[in-house]
C-alpha cells in the first residue's frame, strides 16, 4: 500500500528534524520534504505532490496563515497546523481552521524536543486521518469574510418556548467550523446551547470569543456553577469535562477535571450522558463531524430518554467517524447536511412548542 507523503513546513531546523523523524517512523507514511519557509514549501509541493503538509504559523518571509490562504485557494490539500500555545497562537490557529486547515497540534513553548516526542502519536494520528479526510468546501479566500454562510432569510425569532429546552452539540475534527455554521444561523431567543468540542487547554476561550462576535446568541466558555440560560451557548473549556445538572428550577453547568473518557477531555460522552440523565425529553442532540466514537452510545441514551437527535451526514463531514458511530448506535432521528441542521432544529423547536412549522 502506498505511504502517505508528507511535507513538513517549519522555520526551526530542530522541529523539521523531529517531525521528519516522527513521520518516518510510521510504516504507512514518509516525509518527502522539509521546508524552512513557505516559498521553499511552494516549490516542494509542486515537485513532490504530497498528500498532507504540516505547517507552522510563525515563519520568515510569509507567515503560515497567508500561505495557508493562498494554498487553499490555489491548490487545496489537507494541512495540519503546528502552533505554539500562546494567546496570539490560539487566535491564529482559529483563523487557520476557518481558512480550511484540517486540524492542529499545540506545539510546546519550552522543551520542544521532548514535547514533540510526547506528541508523536497525536501528530501521526492527525496526519493519517487528514490524508483520508474530505476537504471542506467553500473555504474563505484571502481577504474574504470568515463568517459562515447564512440562510437567505435568517430567523429573527423562534417564539415563545419553554426555558426547559437545551440543545447539546458534540464535535471533534472539523467541528469548529461545523459548530459555527449551526450557531450563526440560530436566533437570539433560541434555547440554551451546550457544546463539547475536542480541544486542548488554551484554545476554547479564543474560539468562544470568535463565535460570540459572529452569532446572535452569546457564546462563552462554560464556568462551573453558572446558570444555563436561553440565548446563550456554553463551550466546554479545553482539558475539562462539561456536564449539566439541575439546581432547583434551574439548569447549571458543571465543569470538572477528571480522567479522559474515550481518550478525550472534554468528552462528548460526559456531556451527552448528563443530557440523558438530567434533561431527557427537553434535550435536542447534535452530533457533528469528528473522528472516533466519542458520545455515540450516550447519544443513544439521550434518544432512549426522549431527546430528539440530529446527525451530520457523511457528504458534509470532514471526518465521518463520530456521526457514523451515532447512526450505528441508533441514536439519530434525522441525518442531514450541515447547512440544513440549524433550520431543521428551529423547525423542530417550533413544532414542539405548538407553534406553526414555518420554514426558515
N, C-alpha and C positions, 0 to 999 in steps of 0.2 A: 504494500500500500504506500502511496506517495506520502512523503512527510510534509507537514505544514511548514511553509517557507516564511521566515520572519526577518524583517529588517528592524534593527534597534536604532533609535534616534535619541541621542543624549550628548550634551556638551562635556560631560565628565568621562574621562578615559577609564576611570575606575568602574563607574556604573556600566559603561559599554562592555567592559571586560566581564563583569559579574553577570550581567544579563545574557551575554553571549554564552557563558559557561552554563548558566541555569537552563537555557533553552536547549543547548546541545546535549545536555544530559538526559533529555527526554527521547525515548525511542521513536516517537511519532512526529518530531519537529526538529528543525535545524535553523540556526541563524545564518542567513546567506549574506548578510552585510550589516555593518555598524557605522553610522554616520554621526559626525560631531555637530552638524548644523543642518537646517532644512534645505540649503542649496545642494549640499552633497547628497542628502537624502532623496531629493527630487530626481537626481541622475540615477541613483541606485534603484529607485522604484521603477524608472523607465527601463533600465537594463535588466533587472533581476525579476521583475513582476512578482513580488512577494504576495502571500496570502493575507498576512497581518503585519502591521507595524506597531511597535511600542514607541511612544512619543513623550518626551519631556516637555515641560511648559516653558521654563526659562532657559533660553539659548541665545547665542550671539547672532547678529545679522538679521534674523527674523524669529520672533517668538513662536512658540508652539501653537498658540491659538490662531494667529494669522495663517500659519502654514496649514493647520487643520482645515480652516475655512476654504482655502484655495484647493486643497486636496479633495475635500468632499464635493466641491463644485465641479472640478475638472476630471477627477479620477476617484470616485467613491470606493472606499475599501474599509475593512474592519480596522479600527485603531483602538489600542488600549493605552490610555494615558498613564504616565508615571509622574505623580505630582507630590511635591513636598508638602507636608501637612502644616501649613501656616494659614493665618487668616486670609491673606491675599490668595494663597494657593487654593483654598476652598472655593472662593468666588470664581477663580479662573477655571477650576475643574467643573463647576456647574455650567459655565459658559461652554466648555468643551462638550459636555453631554448634550447641550442644546444644539450645538453645531453638528452632532452626529457621531461623536466618539462612542464606541461600543460600551466601554466601562473604564474604570480607573483603579489604580493601586496607589495607596498612600505611601510614598517613599519616606523613610525616616530622615529627620533633620540631622541627627548625630548618629554615629555608629553605623554608617551606611553599609559597609561591607557585611557586618554581622546581621544587620537589619534586613537586607535584601535576601540573604540566605534563608532567614526565617520566613520570608515571604515567598520563597520559591514555589511552593505548591499553589498559592493563590495566583501568582503571576502566570504559571503554566496552565492552570485550570482556565483562567480567563482568556488566554491566547487560544487555547484549544476550542473553547466554546465560540469565541469570536470567529474562528475560521469557518464555522458551520452556521453562524447566525445570519439572519436576514438583515440587510442594510435597511435602515429606516428611510422611508420615502419622505420627500418634501423637506429636505434639510435646508436650514436657513442659509442663504448666501451671505458673503461678507458684506457688511453694511446694511443687511436686512433686519427686520424686526424679529425678536426671539419669541414673541407671543405665539401660542398655538392658534390654529385657525378656529374661528368661532362660527356657530351656525348663522345662516343668513338672517334669521330673526331670533336672536338670543332671548331667552325668557327674562322678564324683569321681576317675576314673582311666581311662586308656586301657589300661594294662597294659604288659607288657614290650615295648619297641620298640627297634629299632636306633637308636643315637645318630647314625647317619649321616643320618637323615631331617631335612630342613629345609623349612619352609613359607615361601613367598615371596608377599608381598602388594604389589600396586601399586594406587594410588588417587589421585584428584585431587578435583575439586569434589564435595562431599557425602561424601567419603571419610573424614573424621574420625569421623563418626558410624557409617558403614558398617563401618569397621575396628573400632570399639569393639563393635559388635554381634557381630562374629566373635570377638574376643578374650575378651569376658566369658563366652562360652559354651565356652571351652576349659579343660580341667582342668589342674591344676598340673604334671602329668607329661607334657604334650604335647611334641612335638619343638620345637626352636628355631623362632622366627618372625622373619623379617627383612622389614622394611616400608619401602617408599618411598612417602611421601605428599607430594604437591606442596605445599610450604610455604616461606615466606621465612625468612631467618635470624631467630632470636629466639623463634620460636613453638613449635618442636618440643620443647624442654625442658619447657615448661609442659604441652604436650599429653601427653607421655610420663608426667609426674607424675600427671596426672589419671587416665590409664589404669591406672597402677600401683596407684592407690587403689581401683580398681573390679574388677580382674581377679585370677584365681588365679595366672596366670603373672606373673613380674616383668617390668616394662616400663621401658625407659630409652632415652635417645639412644645410638646406637652410637658407640663410641670406636675409633679406629684401632688395629688390632693386637690387640684383645681376643678371647678365645676365644668362640665361639658355642656356647652350652650349651642342652640341653633345659630346658624350663620357663621360658625367658626369651624376651622379644620385644625386638627392637632396631629403633629407628626412625632413618632417615637424618636427620642434622641438616640443618635448613634451610640452603640455599645450598651444600651439599656433596654429592658423589656417594657412594653406598654400594654396595659390591660384596662378594662373598665369595671368599676364597682358601683354599687348602689349605696347612697348615703341618705337615708330618709326618702324624700321625694325627688332627690337629685341623683344624676349620674356624676361620678368623679373619675378623673384619670389616676391610675396607679402606675407610677414609674419606678421600676426596681432593677437593681443589679441582680445577677444570678448566673447560673451556668448556661452556656449556649443551648438552644433547643433546635434540633435538626441542623446543627453546626452554625446556627445564626443567633446573633444578639444585636439588635432586636429580632424577634421571631414572629412571623405571621401566625404561627400555631398558638402562641401565647395570647395574642390579641383576639383571634377568632374563637378560641375556647371561652374567653370571657364573654364574648358576644352571645354564644350559645347559652352559657350559664346564667347571665345576668339580664340580657336584653331580649332574647328569644324572638317572638314574632314581630317585635318592633325593630328588628335589625334588618338591614339590607347589606348584602355582601358583594364585594367586587374583587375578583382575582385577576390581576393584570400580569403582563409579561414578566418572565423571570425563570432562571434555571433552578432545577431541583424540584422538590415536592413539599417545601415548607408551607404549612397551612391547609393542605388539601383535605386531610382527614378531619381537621377542626371545622373546615367549611361544610363538610357533610354533617357534622354535629350541629352547626348553625341551621342547616336545612331541616334536620330532624326536630329542632327546637322551634321551627316555624318561620325562620327567616326566608327572604326571597333573594336569590343569588344570581349575579351576572358574571360571566367569564369571558375574557377577551379571546377572540378567535385566532387561529393559527396564522392566517394571512397577514394580520396586522401586528403580530408579536415579533419583537426582536428575538426572543427565545421563548419557545412554547412549552417549557418544562412545567412550571407551576400551574398554568391553566390546563394543560393536558392531564396532569395528575388530579386536579379538582374535578374535571369531567369524568375521568375514570372512576373516581370515588363516588360518583352520582350526586355531586354537590350542586351542579348547575341547573338553574331553571331556564336560563337563556344564554346562548353563546353568540356574541356579537362582535362586529368590527369595532375598533376603538372609537371611531368617530360617532358611533351610534349609541354608545353606552350612556352618556350624560342625558340625552333626550329620552331614552327608554327608561332611565332611572326616574326622571321627572314625571314621565307619563305614569309610571307605576305609583309614585307618591300621590299624584292627583287622583288616580282611580281608587286607591285605598282610603283616601280621605273623603270619598263620596262626592268629589267634585268632577266636573266634566273632564274627559280624557282628551283635552285639546292637544294636538300635536305641536311640538316645538321645533 
